[in-house]
Structure formats: C-alpha cells, structure tokens
Amino acid sequence: MPQMAPISWLFLFGIFSITLIMFNIMNYYSFLPKTPNIEKMNQSFKSTSLNWKW
C-alpha cells in the first residue's frame, strides 16, 4: 500500500468525499420534522393558568 501512486490516493479521497457528501445530503433530506399545529398551540396557551403562587 505505501507504494501506491499519488493519483490513486487522490482518487480514493475523491470517492470518499463524494460518498460522505451524498450520505449527508440523503440524511438531511430524508428527515421530515413535524410542523406544530398553530390552533392547538393557541388553545393550550389560552387554557393554561398563569397565576403565580409565591
């Protein structure tokens, strides 16, 4: 392995980099966050009592 030509190391680095970038892109776009329901949030804030008991 130490006698490999530098172009082979560059090729391996390129393949690794492309694989890493594609893996990150696929993970980023495959995650769908849940969007909060605004009506439910408003109702929960209205029904919550904000009286402080010191």
mmCIF file of the N, C-alpha and C atoms, coordinates in Angstrom:
data_MODEL
# 
_entry.id   MODEL 
# 
loop_
_atom_site.group_PDB 
_atom_site.id 
_atom_site.type_symbol 
_atom_site.label_atom_id 
_atom_site.label_alt_id 
_atom_site.label_comp_id 
_atom_site.label_asym_id 
_atom_site.label_entity_id 
_atom_site.label_seq_id 
_atom_site.pdbx_PDB_ins_code 
_atom_site.Cartn_x 
_atom_site.Cartn_y 
_atom_site.Cartn_z 
_atom_site.occupancy 
_atom_site.B_iso_or_equiv 
_atom_site.pdbx_formal_charge 
_atom_site.auth_seq_id 
_atom_site.auth_comp_id 
_atom_site.auth_asym_id 
_atom_site.auth_atom_id 
_atom_site.pdbx_PDB_model_num 
ATOM 1   N N  . MET A 1 1  ? 0.800   -1.213 0.000  1.00 0.00 ? 1  MET A N  1 
ATOM 2   C CA . MET A 1 1  ? 0.000   0.000  0.000  1.00 0.00 ? 1  MET A CA 1 
ATOM 3   C C  . MET A 1 1  ? 0.842   1.276  0.000  1.00 0.00 ? 1  MET A C  1 
ATOM 4   N N  . PRO A 1 2  ? 1.979   1.330  0.685  1.00 0.00 ? 2  PRO A N  1 
ATOM 5   C CA . PRO A 1 2  ? 2.717   2.595  0.699  1.00 0.00 ? 2  PRO A CA 1 
ATOM 6   C C  . PRO A 1 2  ? 3.263   3.006  -0.670 1.00 0.00 ? 2  PRO A C  1 
ATOM 7   N N  . GLN A 1 3  ? 3.420   2.031  -1.586 1.00 0.00 ? 3  GLN A N  1 
ATOM 8   C CA . GLN A 1 3  ? 3.962   2.380  -2.899 1.00 0.00 ? 3  GLN A CA 1 
ATOM 9   C C  . GLN A 1 3  ? 2.880   2.781  -3.904 1.00 0.00 ? 3  GLN A C  1 
ATOM 10  N N  . MET A 1 4  ? 1.672   3.013  -3.452 1.00 0.00 ? 4  MET A N  1 
ATOM 11  C CA . MET A 1 4  ? 0.620   3.413  -4.390 1.00 0.00 ? 4  MET A CA 1 
ATOM 12  C C  . MET A 1 4  ? 0.927   4.773  -4.983 1.00 0.00 ? 4  MET A C  1 
ATOM 13  N N  . ALA A 1 5  ? 0.513   4.967  -6.217 1.00 0.00 ? 5  ALA A N  1 
ATOM 14  C CA . ALA A 1 5  ? 0.740   6.247  -6.885 1.00 0.00 ? 5  ALA A CA 1 
ATOM 15  C C  . ALA A 1 5  ? -0.139  7.315  -6.247 1.00 0.00 ? 5  ALA A C  1 
ATOM 16  N N  . PRO A 1 6  ? 0.347   8.575  -6.216 1.00 0.00 ? 6  PRO A N  1 
ATOM 17  C CA . PRO A 1 6  ? -0.452  9.644  -5.612 1.00 0.00 ? 6  PRO A CA 1 
ATOM 18  C C  . PRO A 1 6  ? -1.810  9.832  -6.276 1.00 0.00 ? 6  PRO A C  1 
ATOM 19  N N  . ILE A 1 7  ? -1.913  9.530  -7.570 1.00 0.00 ? 7  ILE A N  1 
ATOM 20  C CA . ILE A 1 7  ? -3.200  9.701  -8.244 1.00 0.00 ? 7  ILE A CA 1 
ATOM 21  C C  . ILE A 1 7  ? -4.232  8.729  -7.668 1.00 0.00 ? 7  ILE A C  1 
ATOM 22  N N  . SER A 1 8  ? -3.780  7.567  -7.231 1.00 0.00 ? 8  SER A N  1 
ATOM 23  C CA . SER A 1 8  ? -4.709  6.616  -6.620 1.00 0.00 ? 8  SER A CA 1 
ATOM 24  C C  . SER A 1 8  ? -5.203  7.141  -5.277 1.00 0.00 ? 8  SER A C  1 
ATOM 25  N N  . TRP A 1 9  ? -4.308  7.748  -4.486 1.00 0.00 ? 9  TRP A N  1 
ATOM 26  C CA . TRP A 1 9  ? -4.730  8.331  -3.213 1.00 0.00 ? 9  TRP A CA 1 
ATOM 27  C C  . TRP A 1 9  ? -5.721  9.466  -3.450 1.00 0.00 ? 9  TRP A C  1 
ATOM 28  N N  . LEU A 1 10 ? -5.461  10.258 -4.475 1.00 0.00 ? 10 LEU A N  1 
ATOM 29  C CA . LEU A 1 10 ? -6.374  11.354 -4.801 1.00 0.00 ? 10 LEU A CA 1 
ATOM 30  C C  . LEU A 1 10 ? -7.733  10.808 -5.243 1.00 0.00 ? 10 LEU A C  1 
ATOM 31  N N  . PHE A 1 11 ? -7.708  9.735  -6.015 1.00 0.00 ? 11 PHE A N  1 
ATOM 32  C CA . PHE A 1 11 ? -8.956  9.106  -6.458 1.00 0.00 ? 11 PHE A CA 1 
ATOM 33  C C  . PHE A 1 11 ? -9.727  8.560  -5.263 1.00 0.00 ? 11 PHE A C  1 
ATOM 34  N N  . LEU A 1 12 ? -9.041  7.883  -4.345 1.00 0.00 ? 12 LEU A N  1 
ATOM 35  C CA . LEU A 1 12 ? -9.703  7.347  -3.157 1.00 0.00 ? 12 LEU A CA 1 
ATOM 36  C C  . LEU A 1 12 ? -10.265 8.468  -2.288 1.00 0.00 ? 12 LEU A C  1 
ATOM 37  N N  . PHE A 1 13 ? -9.531  9.560  -2.150 1.00 0.00 ? 13 PHE A N  1 
ATOM 38  C CA . PHE A 1 13 ? -10.017 10.696 -1.378 1.00 0.00 ? 13 PHE A CA 1 
ATOM 39  C C  . PHE A 1 13 ? -11.270 11.289 -2.020 1.00 0.00 ? 13 PHE A C  1 
ATOM 40  N N  . GLY A 1 14 ? -11.271 11.390 -3.360 1.00 0.00 ? 14 GLY A N  1 
ATOM 41  C CA . GLY A 1 14 ? -12.445 11.907 -4.067 1.00 0.00 ? 14 GLY A CA 1 
ATOM 42  C C  . GLY A 1 14 ? -13.660 11.020 -3.890 1.00 0.00 ? 14 GLY A C  1 
ATOM 43  N N  . ILE A 1 15 ? -13.478 9.717  -4.000 1.00 0.00 ? 15 ILE A N  1 
ATOM 44  C CA . ILE A 1 15 ? -14.590 8.782  -3.826 1.00 0.00 ? 15 ILE A CA 1 
ATOM 45  C C  . ILE A 1 15 ? -15.127 8.860  -2.398 1.00 0.00 ? 15 ILE A C  1 
ATOM 46  N N  . PHE A 1 16 ? -14.212 8.910  -1.410 1.00 0.00 ? 16 PHE A N  1 
ATOM 47  C CA . PHE A 1 16 ? -14.648 9.014  -0.018 1.00 0.00 ? 16 PHE A CA 1 
ATOM 48  C C  . PHE A 1 16 ? -15.408 10.321 0.215  1.00 0.00 ? 16 PHE A C  1 
ATOM 49  N N  . SER A 1 17 ? -14.908 11.419 -0.328 1.00 0.00 ? 17 SER A N  1 
ATOM 50  C CA . SER A 1 17 ? -15.558 12.708 -0.132 1.00 0.00 ? 17 SER A CA 1 
ATOM 51  C C  . SER A 1 17 ? -16.945 12.733 -0.767 1.00 0.00 ? 17 SER A C  1 
ATOM 52  N N  . ILE A 1 18 ? -17.058 12.210 -1.972 1.00 0.00 ? 18 ILE A N  1 
ATOM 53  C CA . ILE A 1 18 ? -18.358 12.183 -2.653 1.00 0.00 ? 18 ILE A CA 1 
ATOM 54  C C  . ILE A 1 18 ? -19.338 11.302 -1.885 1.00 0.00 ? 18 ILE A C  1 
ATOM 55  N N  . THR A 1 19 ? -18.848 10.154 -1.395 1.00 0.00 ? 19 THR A N  1 
ATOM 56  C CA . THR A 1 19 ? -19.711 9.266  -0.615 1.00 0.00 ? 19 THR A CA 1 
ATOM 57  C C  . THR A 1 19 ? -20.188 9.949  0.659  1.00 0.00 ? 19 THR A C  1 
ATOM 58  N N  . LEU A 1 20 ? -19.280 10.627 1.346  1.00 0.00 ? 20 LEU A N  1 
ATOM 59  C CA . LEU A 1 20 ? -19.638 11.316 2.580  1.00 0.00 ? 20 LEU A CA 1 
ATOM 60  C C  . LEU A 1 20 ? -20.660 12.427 2.319  1.00 0.00 ? 20 LEU A C  1 
ATOM 61  N N  . ILE A 1 21 ? -20.446 13.202 1.277  1.00 0.00 ? 21 ILE A N  1 
ATOM 62  C CA . ILE A 1 21 ? -21.367 14.293 0.946  1.00 0.00 ? 21 ILE A CA 1 
ATOM 63  C C  . ILE A 1 21 ? -22.747 13.739 0.574  1.00 0.00 ? 21 ILE A C  1 
ATOM 64  N N  . MET A 1 22 ? -22.775 12.675 -0.234 1.00 0.00 ? 22 MET A N  1 
ATOM 65  C CA . MET A 1 22 ? -24.062 12.090 -0.627 1.00 0.00 ? 22 MET A CA 1 
ATOM 66  C C  . MET A 1 22 ? -24.793 11.496 0.583  1.00 0.00 ? 22 MET A C  1 
ATOM 67  N N  . PHE A 1 23 ? -24.057 10.863 1.490  1.00 0.00 ? 23 PHE A N  1 
ATOM 68  C CA . PHE A 1 23 ? -24.666 10.308 2.696  1.00 0.00 ? 23 PHE A CA 1 
ATOM 69  C C  . PHE A 1 23 ? -25.282 11.420 3.538  1.00 0.00 ? 23 PHE A C  1 
ATOM 70  N N  . ASN A 1 24 ? -24.567 12.537 3.695  1.00 0.00 ? 24 ASN A N  1 
ATOM 71  C CA . ASN A 1 24 ? -25.087 13.652 4.482  1.00 0.00 ? 24 ASN A CA 1 
ATOM 72  C C  . ASN A 1 24 ? -26.302 14.296 3.825  1.00 0.00 ? 24 ASN A C  1 
ATOM 73  N N  . ILE A 1 25 ? -26.276 14.434 2.523  1.00 0.00 ? 25 ILE A N  1 
ATOM 74  C CA . ILE A 1 25 ? -27.414 15.016 1.806  1.00 0.00 ? 25 ILE A CA 1 
ATOM 75  C C  . ILE A 1 25 ? -28.646 14.121 1.945  1.00 0.00 ? 25 ILE A C  1 
ATOM 76  N N  . MET A 1 26 ? -28.448 12.800 1.799  1.00 0.00 ? 26 MET A N  1 
ATOM 77  C CA . MET A 1 26 ? -29.583 11.886 1.921  1.00 0.00 ? 26 MET A CA 1 
ATOM 78  C C  . MET A 1 26 ? -30.158 11.910 3.332  1.00 0.00 ? 26 MET A C  1 
ATOM 79  N N  . ASN A 1 27 ? -29.319 11.982 4.342  1.00 0.00 ? 27 ASN A N  1 
ATOM 80  C CA . ASN A 1 27 ? -29.819 12.044 5.715  1.00 0.00 ? 27 ASN A CA 1 
ATOM 81  C C  . ASN A 1 27 ? -30.531 13.368 5.983  1.00 0.00 ? 27 ASN A C  1 
ATOM 82  N N  . TYR A 1 28 ? -30.020 14.458 5.432  1.00 0.00 ? 28 TYR A N  1 
ATOM 83  C CA . TYR A 1 28 ? -30.619 15.762 5.669  1.00 0.00 ? 28 TYR A CA 1 
ATOM 84  C C  . TYR A 1 28 ? -32.020 15.840 5.059  1.00 0.00 ? 28 TYR A C  1 
ATOM 85  N N  . TYR A 1 29 ? -32.177 15.363 3.843  1.00 0.00 ? 29 TYR A N  1 
ATOM 86  C CA . TYR A 1 29 ? -33.463 15.499 3.165  1.00 0.00 ? 29 TYR A CA 1 
ATOM 87  C C  . TYR A 1 29 ? -34.437 14.371 3.494  1.00 0.00 ? 29 TYR A C  1 
ATOM 88  N N  . SER A 1 30 ? -33.995 13.299 4.142  1.00 0.00 ? 30 SER A N  1 
ATOM 89  C CA . SER A 1 30 ? -34.924 12.225 4.485  1.00 0.00 ? 30 SER A CA 1 
ATOM 90  C C  . SER A 1 30 ? -35.639 12.500 5.802  1.00 0.00 ? 30 SER A C  1 
ATOM 91  N N  . PHE A 1 31 ? -35.187 13.465 6.586  1.00 0.00 ? 31 PHE A N  1 
ATOM 92  C CA . PHE A 1 31 ? -35.804 13.779 7.866  1.00 0.00 ? 31 PHE A CA 1 
ATOM 93  C C  . PHE A 1 31 ? -36.876 14.830 7.660  1.00 0.00 ? 31 PHE A C  1 
ATOM 94  N N  . LEU A 1 32 ? -38.122 14.502 8.045  1.00 0.00 ? 32 LEU A N  1 
ATOM 95  C CA . LEU A 1 32 ? -39.233 15.441 7.930  1.00 0.00 ? 32 LEU A CA 1 
ATOM 96  C C  . LEU A 1 32 ? -39.676 15.844 9.332  1.00 0.00 ? 32 LEU A C  1 
ATOM 97  N N  . PRO A 1 33 ? -39.360 17.056 9.759  1.00 0.00 ? 33 PRO A N  1 
ATOM 98  C CA . PRO A 1 33 ? -39.777 17.468 11.100 1.00 0.00 ? 33 PRO A CA 1 
ATOM 99  C C  . PRO A 1 33 ? -41.291 17.678 11.154 1.00 0.00 ? 33 PRO A C  1 
ATOM 100 N N  . LYS A 1 34 ? -41.849 17.428 12.323 1.00 0.00 ? 34 LYS A N  1 
ATOM 101 C CA . LYS A 1 34 ? -43.289 17.637 12.499 1.00 0.00 ? 34 LYS A CA 1 
ATOM 102 C C  . LYS A 1 34 ? -43.559 19.128 12.652 1.00 0.00 ? 34 LYS A C  1 
ATOM 103 N N  . THR A 1 35 ? -44.491 19.621 11.853 1.00 0.00 ? 35 THR A N  1 
ATOM 104 C CA . THR A 1 35 ? -44.846 21.031 11.961 1.00 0.00 ? 35 THR A CA 1 
ATOM 105 C C  . THR A 1 35 ? -45.869 21.185 13.077 1.00 0.00 ? 35 THR A C  1 
ATOM 106 N N  . PRO A 1 36 ? -45.649 22.106 13.996 1.00 0.00 ? 36 PRO A N  1 
ATOM 107 C CA . PRO A 1 36 ? -46.610 22.267 15.093 1.00 0.00 ? 36 PRO A CA 1 
ATOM 108 C C  . PRO A 1 36 ? -47.925 22.841 14.587 1.00 0.00 ? 36 PRO A C  1 
ATOM 109 N N  . ASN A 1 37 ? -49.004 22.364 15.157 1.00 0.00 ? 37 ASN A N  1 
ATOM 110 C CA . ASN A 1 37 ? -50.339 22.840 14.797 1.00 0.00 ? 37 ASN A CA 1 
ATOM 111 C C  . ASN A 1 37 ? -50.586 24.137 15.570 1.00 0.00 ? 37 ASN A C  1 
ATOM 112 N N  . ILE A 1 38 ? -50.748 25.240 14.858 1.00 0.00 ? 38 ILE A N  1 
ATOM 113 C CA . ILE A 1 38 ? -50.877 26.553 15.490 1.00 0.00 ? 38 ILE A CA 1 
ATOM 114 C C  . ILE A 1 38 ? -52.159 26.641 16.323 1.00 0.00 ? 38 ILE A C  1 
ATOM 115 N N  . GLU A 1 39 ? -53.249 26.046 15.836 1.00 0.00 ? 39 GLU A N  1 
ATOM 116 C CA . GLU A 1 39 ? -54.511 26.110 16.578 1.00 0.00 ? 39 GLU A CA 1 
ATOM 117 C C  . GLU A 1 39 ? -54.392 25.393 17.915 1.00 0.00 ? 39 GLU A C  1 
ATOM 118 N N  . LYS A 1 40 ? -53.755 24.236 17.932 1.00 0.00 ? 40 LYS A N  1 
ATOM 119 C CA . LYS A 1 40 ? -53.584 23.504 19.187 1.00 0.00 ? 40 LYS A CA 1 
ATOM 120 C C  . LYS A 1 40 ? -52.700 24.279 20.150 1.00 0.00 ? 40 LYS A C  1 
ATOM 121 N N  . MET A 1 41 ? -51.666 24.923 19.613 1.00 0.00 ? 41 MET A N  1 
ATOM 122 C CA . MET A 1 41 ? -50.776 25.693 20.476 1.00 0.00 ? 41 MET A CA 1 
ATOM 123 C C  . MET A 1 41 ? -51.518 26.875 21.097 1.00 0.00 ? 41 MET A C  1 
ATOM 124 N N  . ASN A 1 42 ? -52.341 27.551 20.302 1.00 0.00 ? 42 ASN A N  1 
ATOM 125 C CA . ASN A 1 42 ? -53.102 28.687 20.818 1.00 0.00 ? 42 ASN A CA 1 
ATOM 126 C C  . ASN A 1 42 ? -54.087 28.243 21.893 1.00 0.00 ? 42 ASN A C  1 
ATOM 127 N N  . GLN A 1 43 ? -54.741 27.100 21.698 1.00 0.00 ? 43 GLN A N  1 
ATOM 128 C CA . GLN A 1 43 ? -55.690 26.604 22.690 1.00 0.00 ? 43 GLN A CA 1 
ATOM 129 C C  . GLN A 1 43 ? -54.983 26.236 23.987 1.00 0.00 ? 43 GLN A C  1 
ATOM 130 N N  . SER A 1 44 ? -53.819 25.634 23.870 1.00 0.00 ? 44 SER A N  1 
ATOM 131 C CA . SER A 1 44 ? -53.117 25.224 25.085 1.00 0.00 ? 44 SER A CA 1 
ATOM 132 C C  . SER A 1 44 ? -52.639 26.441 25.866 1.00 0.00 ? 44 SER A C  1 
ATOM 133 N N  . PHE A 1 45 ? -52.274 27.508 25.184 1.00 0.00 ? 45 PHE A N  1 
ATOM 134 C CA . PHE A 1 45 ? -51.853 28.717 25.885 1.00 0.00 ? 45 PHE A CA 1 
ATOM 135 C C  . PHE A 1 45 ? -53.048 29.415 26.547 1.00 0.00 ? 45 PHE A C  1 
ATOM 136 N N  . LYS A 1 46 ? -54.195 29.374 25.904 1.00 0.00 ? 46 LYS A N  1 
ATOM 137 C CA . LYS A 1 46 ? -55.375 30.017 26.474 1.00 0.00 ? 46 LYS A CA 1 
ATOM 138 C C  . LYS A 1 46 ? -55.870 29.272 27.716 1.00 0.00 ? 46 LYS A C  1 
ATOM 139 N N  . SER A 1 47 ? -55.805 27.964 27.695 1.00 0.00 ? 47 SER A N  1 
ATOM 140 C CA . SER A 1 47 ? -56.338 27.189 28.803 1.00 0.00 ? 47 SER A CA 1 
ATOM 141 C C  . SER A 1 47 ? -55.367 27.110 29.985 1.00 0.00 ? 47 SER A C  1 
ATOM 142 N N  . THR A 1 48 ? -54.136 27.495 29.775 1.00 0.00 ? 48 THR A N  1 
ATOM 143 C CA . THR A 1 48 ? -53.154 27.413 30.861 1.00 0.00 ? 48 THR A CA 1 
ATOM 144 C C  . THR A 1 48 ? -53.286 28.620 31.776 1.00 0.00 ? 48 THR A C  1 
ATOM 145 N N  . SER A 1 49 ? -53.334 28.348 33.064 1.00 0.00 ? 49 SER A N  1 
ATOM 146 C CA . SER A 1 49 ? -53.418 29.431 34.039 1.00 0.00 ? 49 SER A CA 1 
ATOM 147 C C  . SER A 1 49 ? -52.016 29.929 34.351 1.00 0.00 ? 49 SER A C  1 
ATOM 148 N N  . LEU A 1 50 ? -51.844 31.229 34.328 1.00 0.00 ? 50 LEU A N  1 
ATOM 149 C CA . LEU A 1 50 ? -50.522 31.813 34.590 1.00 0.00 ? 50 LEU A CA 1 
ATOM 150 C C  . LEU A 1 50 ? -50.476 32.512 35.930 1.00 0.00 ? 50 LEU A C  1 
ATOM 151 N N  . ASN A 1 51 ? -51.282 32.060 36.902 1.00 0.00 ? 51 ASN A N  1 
ATOM 152 C CA . ASN A 1 51 ? -51.248 32.656 38.229 1.00 0.00 ? 51 ASN A CA 1 
ATOM 153 C C  . ASN A 1 51 ? -50.049 32.130 38.995 1.00 0.00 ? 51 ASN A C  1 
ATOM 154 N N  . TRP A 1 52 ? -49.243 33.040 39.474 1.00 0.00 ? 52 TRP A N  1 
ATOM 155 C CA . TRP A 1 52 ? -48.060 32.643 40.244 1.00 0.00 ? 52 TRP A CA 1 
ATOM 156 C C  . TRP A 1 52 ? -48.451 32.486 41.707 1.00 0.00 ? 52 TRP A C  1 
ATOM 157 N N  . LYS A 1 53 ? -47.991 31.432 42.323 1.00 0.00 ? 53 LYS A N  1 
ATOM 158 C CA . LYS A 1 53 ? -48.263 31.200 43.741 1.00 0.00 ? 53 LYS A CA 1 
ATOM 159 C C  . LYS A 1 53 ? -46.919 31.294 44.480 1.00 0.00 ? 53 LYS A C  1 
ATOM 160 N N  . TRP A 1 54 ? -46.652 32.441 45.035 1.00 0.00 ? 54 TRP A N  1 
ATOM 161 C CA . TRP A 1 54 ? -45.350 32.645 45.672 1.00 0.00 ? 54 TRP A CA 1 
ATOM 162 C C  . TRP A 1 54 ? -45.382 32.134 47.084 1.00 0.00 ? 54 TRP A C  1 
# 
